[in-house]
Amino acid sequence: MPDTQQADRQDLTVDVVVIGGGAVGENAAQYAIEGSDLTAVIVEGHLLGGECSYYACMPSKALLRPLDVAGTSADVDGVSPARLDHGGMLQRRDAFVSHYDDSSQVEWAESTGIQVLRGHAHLTGERTVRVDDAASRTITARHAVILATGSEPTVPAEFEGAHVWTSADATGVVEVPERLVIVGGGVVACEAATWLAGLGAHVTLLVRGSALLTGNEPFAGHSVLDGMKTHGVDVMFNTSVTACRRDNPEHTGLGKIHGGAVHLETTSGELDVDEVLAATGRAPRLDDLGLDAVGLTPENIIDRDLPSWLHAVGDASGDVPLTHWGKYRARVLGARIRAVATGDPEPFEVQSPPVPQVIFTEPQVAQVGLTQVAADEQGIDVVTAQVAYNAVAGSALLRNDVPGQAKIVVDRESRCLVGATFVGPEAGEQLHAATVAITGRIPVPVLRHAVPSYPTVSELWLRLLESLPEEMRRPRD
Ligand SMILES: Cc1cc2nc3c(=O)[nH]c(=O)nc-3n(C[C@H](O)[C@H](O)[C@H](O)COP(=O)(O)OP(=O)(O)OC[C@H]3O[C@@H](n4cnc5c(N)ncnc54)[C@H](O)[C@@H]3O)c2cc1C
């Protein structure tokens, strides 16, 4: 392929154009050109690295880890409890977001041969993208345009005008509100409640339904609720906000309190607080993308009803909104685009690999594949096994008091796992074995020969597999 062509007004023609340089867009561009002469441009309107690096995964986990360490130190005999340093926690967060400076990511992209352009990009026609920068460049893609524009928070109408916090303020927290309401009962709400309570806020969680973390095995929500109560978080279930008023709302900056006191009217009574975090979900960021210029709507993106040159990946595609999942899809997509463009054989793909997720609450929740309810809904005849997380010596060694459960969901017919959930200290590190077992379709009679080391938490696998009915564990005649 010829190198990137410079034309009038610095217009470009390249092989692949990626709109949005989050983790997903970066992976898509990298895999689309890797080991070939193909060329790629990423157009990024803000910071290369996207939400995950600066406003989501990285800062949240940087804030949560010290709490985990302090919690462990307070619950292991023979160790003096560690004292949290709130200022140090914010500094650690700042270091992990590189002080909101993306130069190292730009260096990485350029070192892999990806060209990075700054500006808002939108489609202007088939395979053409306009970048709203000083040069107002048009880029033409020979092979593919990839939309990797991520997602944005959805803030319900009741909060309009009150300038309430979104998750970016919570991860970028600078001023810790004394009294904070978090609206939501999902992953972002539960994780943010954990780190903001850890930083000293009095947190009240308002949950519309009657459980936390619905979509996981029910014991996950119960354990996380217990953990929150231990840390002084108040949780109000079956509660919706009906009105929100704020004194002197103002745009004070990321992570700062956005004005005066907030008055909330809810279906369970009235509340006065210093700040409100709306953790009420996210939606694909598909506005202002010029979809109409190519005869498309956001619904076409979500329904995967796209022309062959156009692709959507990551949060923008409406797929499961997780970094590792979006990056996986981006690697597959990028490799496929490269194979088609170069005439190389298409890469091998596994059908429907399972989605893993770790929720970094206290205790952690780690889940992959299907829950029992989801398997039932799909009509899969399953057998389950569930054991206490402290059922093995390796878990008992972690802490004095080990909460949580572990559960596997097994397809009765194939005797292969279709789902697994671990809830307990460091549960996230247990998950990949389950992901491998499901992806590799390893039947239980074979899995029983994978010997976990003593004394580690992974011996939970022994207890789980032993708890299955005998006929699931025996090889078929
Ligand atoms: C608080 C929080 C914590 C999270 N923690 C985790 C976690 O621990 N693990 C995990 O796996 N996931 C986590 N997630 C989810 C994860 O952040 C997202 O799934 C991931 O960031 C999606 O990556 P993406 O590249 O698709 O989108 P993004 O990271 O949003 O990147 C999209 C990029 O596109 C740019 N862009 C958008 N439109 C345009 C345009 N028209 N022109 C130019 N540029 C444009 C944006 O500026 C942005 O940089 C978390 C989410 C939140 C909110």
The ligand as a MOL file (V3000), in Angstrom:
LIG
                    3D

  0  0  0     0  0            999 V3000
M  V30 BEGIN CTAB
M  V30 COUNTS 53 58 0 0 0
M  V30 BEGIN ATOM
M  V30 1 C -16.8860 4.9130 36.4150 0
M  V30 2 C -16.6390 3.8210 35.4060 0
M  V30 3 C -15.7900 2.7920 35.7230 0
M  V30 4 C -15.5460 1.7840 34.8030 0
M  V30 5 N -14.7090 0.7760 35.1590 0
M  V30 6 C -14.4670 -0.2310 34.2840 0
M  V30 7 C -13.5900 -1.2920 34.6290 0
M  V30 8 O -13.0480 -1.3610 35.7350 0
M  V30 9 N -13.3600 -2.2540 33.7050 0
M  V30 10 C -13.9530 -2.2400 32.4690 0
M  V30 11 O -13.7130 -3.1410 31.6820 0
M  V30 12 N -14.7860 -1.2260 32.1060 0
M  V30 13 C -15.0520 -0.2250 32.9780 0
M  V30 14 N -15.8650 0.8090 32.6100 0
M  V30 15 C -16.3990 0.8520 31.2200 0
M  V30 16 C -15.3200 1.4130 30.2750 0
M  V30 17 O -14.8850 2.6630 30.7470 0
M  V30 18 C -15.8500 1.5540 28.8580 0
M  V30 19 O -16.4200 0.3280 28.4620 0
M  V30 20 C -14.7160 1.9070 27.8970 0
M  V30 21 O -14.1200 3.1320 28.2570 0
M  V30 22 C -15.2480 2.0030 26.4660 0
M  V30 23 O -14.1800 2.2820 25.6290 0
M  V30 24 P -14.4350 2.9310 24.1880 0
M  V30 25 O -13.0780 3.0580 23.5670 0
M  V30 26 O -15.4970 2.1920 23.4880 0
M  V30 27 O -15.0200 4.3820 24.4920 0
M  V30 28 P -14.3570 5.6360 25.2140 0
M  V30 29 O -13.3450 5.2090 26.1900 0
M  V30 30 O -15.4980 6.4690 25.6720 0
M  V30 31 O -13.5860 6.3750 24.0470 0
M  V30 32 C -14.2720 7.0370 23.0310 0
M  V30 33 C -13.4180 8.1930 22.5500 0
M  V30 34 O -14.0000 8.7580 21.3880 0
M  V30 35 C -13.8360 10.1770 21.4280 0
M  V30 36 N -14.8700 10.7120 20.5490 0
M  V30 37 C -16.2200 10.5790 20.6900 0
M  V30 38 N -16.8430 11.1390 19.6350 0
M  V30 39 C -15.8760 11.6410 18.8330 0
M  V30 40 C -15.9000 12.3280 17.5730 0
M  V30 41 N -17.0480 12.5650 16.9210 0
M  V30 42 N -14.7130 12.7270 17.0360 0
M  V30 43 C -13.5340 12.4570 17.6740 0
M  V30 44 N -13.4600 11.7850 18.8450 0
M  V30 45 C -14.6180 11.3860 19.4050 0
M  V30 46 C -13.9940 10.5190 22.8990 0
M  V30 47 O -13.3650 11.7490 23.1890 0
M  V30 48 C -13.3100 9.3170 23.5730 0
M  V30 49 O -11.9520 9.5750 23.8360 0
M  V30 50 C -16.1600 1.8240 33.5210 0
M  V30 51 C -17.0310 2.8680 33.1930 0
M  V30 52 C -17.2770 3.8600 34.1230 0
M  V30 53 C -18.2000 4.9830 33.7510 0
M  V30 END ATOM
M  V30 BEGIN BOND
M  V30 1 1 1 2
M  V30 2 1 2 3
M  V30 3 2 2 52
M  V30 4 2 3 4
M  V30 5 1 4 5
M  V30 6 1 4 50
M  V30 7 2 5 6
M  V30 8 1 6 7
M  V30 9 1 6 13
M  V30 10 2 7 8
M  V30 11 1 7 9
M  V30 12 1 9 10
M  V30 13 2 10 11
M  V30 14 1 10 12
M  V30 15 2 12 13
M  V30 16 1 13 14
M  V30 17 1 14 15
M  V30 18 1 14 50
M  V30 19 1 15 16
M  V30 20 1 16 17
M  V30 21 1 16 18
M  V30 22 1 18 19
M  V30 23 1 18 20
M  V30 24 1 20 21
M  V30 25 1 20 22
M  V30 26 1 22 23
M  V30 27 1 23 24
M  V30 28 2 24 25
M  V30 29 1 24 26
M  V30 30 1 24 27
M  V30 31 1 27 28
M  V30 32 2 28 29
M  V30 33 1 28 30
M  V30 34 1 28 31
M  V30 35 1 31 32
M  V30 36 1 32 33
M  V30 37 1 33 34
M  V30 38 1 33 48
M  V30 39 1 34 35
M  V30 40 1 35 36
M  V30 41 1 35 46
M  V30 42 1 36 37
M  V30 43 1 36 45
M  V30 44 2 37 38
M  V30 45 1 38 39
M  V30 46 1 39 40
M  V30 47 2 39 45
M  V30 48 1 40 41
M  V30 49 2 40 42
M  V30 50 1 42 43
M  V30 51 2 43 44
M  V30 52 1 44 45
M  V30 53 1 46 47
M  V30 54 1 46 48
M  V30 55 1 48 49
M  V30 56 2 50 51
M  V30 57 1 51 52
M  V30 58 1 52 53
M  V30 END BOND
M  V30 END CTAB
M  END
